[in-house]
Amino acid sequence: MLLQGIFPAVTTPFYPDGAVYYKKIEHNIDRYSRTPIAGMVVLGSTGEAVMLSDEERREVLRVTAEVAAPEKVLIAGTGAESAIETLRLTEQAARMNYDVALVRTPHFYRPQMKPEAMLAFFRTVADRSPLPVLLYTVPPFTAYDLPLEVITALAEHPNIIGIKESSGNVEKVAAMVNATKHIQRTATVSEVQQAVTARMLASPAKDENGGQHYRRRRPHLRPSRPADQPHLLLEILRRALGEPRQDAQSAGVGNRGSELGEPDVVHATLDDRVLDAK
């Protein structure tokens, strides 16, 4: 998943009696969707996830996913004190077509939060998560700062794609960047170099006669294919759509090193052969 641009942390509005103001969430998400932001972070610290019940968290995720523009990347805060609970909420977010799981550090039993315990926690989550994982360390709230050596080790995991570093320690961020700069990842993008979200792939598309049909639903985006094969993906798309064969250069692929494919063009023929092209 391409994480590039501005991702505002969405607030959770409340009525004076403490009930969640879902209509206001709809209003806010709709307004955000009309701006040039890349996506939104739902149920983060700003979203006061720790103040919500399980049912309220599910409903906030549902309302947001239904209202948000399909091209906006949705990041769901799914962290909890246990790996099992974290995975449960992550699986719910995946079923709602969220794109990334933001997983904060467990912290309540802080004396037990040794490096080996944190490595085990995040690796367990990343191994089983249906969504790519974004680490989240926020010492001002948890009083626990994820160590640099743990971050560096976790960065090697193929399903951990980044970190939301909220410690404010600029020196640590610089050291973290330097320690992980050797790690290379690819991301599926559209022809205009924007992220391809799960909701884009599941949204209705118009056929040549103006009718609507739905693209094949997938609970989440699968890991990207090698960046040196964009021409293969494009050729599969063209064959599926019955379009004439074109070479990579005339199709505008060149050597950009990104997978191309415009969801507004690819309709019901977008199946596993396309998404899983090797």
NORMOFEN-V909956 format. One record per backbone hydrogen bond with DSSP energy under -1.0 kcal/mol. CO is the residue of the C=O (numbers start at 0). NH is the residue of the N-H. If there is no record, write none. Layout:
CO_NH, CO_NH
//
This chain:
5_37, 5_38, 7_40, 12_20, 14_17, 18_14, 19_21, 20_24, 21_25, 22_26, 23_27, 24_28, 25_29, 26_30, 27_31, 28_32, 31_34, 37_72, 39_74, 40_9, 41_76, 43_48, 44_47, 47_50, 48_51, 52_56, 53_57, 54_58, 55_59, 56_60, 57_61, 58_62, 59_63, 60_64, 61_65, 62_66, 63_67, 68_71, 72_39, 73_98, 73_99, 74_41, 75_101, 81_85, 82_86, 83_87, 84_88, 85_89, 86_90, 87_91, 88_92, 89_93, 90_94, 91_95, 92_97, 93_96, 99_75, 100_133, 101_77, 101_78, 102_135, 107_109, 108_111, 109_112, 111_113, 113_117, 114_118, 115_119, 116_120, 117_121, 118_122, 119_123, 120_124, 121_125, 122_126, 123_127, 124_128, 131_100, 132_160, 133_102, 134_163, 135_104, 136_165, 137_140, 137_141, 138_142, 146_150, 147_151, 148_152, 149_153, 150_154, 152_155, 153_156, 156_159, 158_132, 161_134, 163_136, 167_169, 168_172, 169_173, 170_174, 171_175, 172_176, 173_177, 174_178, 175_179, 179_182, 187_195, 189_192, 193_189, 196_200, 204_212, 206_209, 210_206, 212_204, 225_228, 228_232, 229_233, 230_234, 231_235, 232_236, 233_237, 234_238, 235_239, 236_240, 237_242, 246_250, 247_252, 248_251, 252_255, 258_188, 261_264, 261_265, 266_269, 268_270, 270_273, 270_274, 271_275, 273_276
//
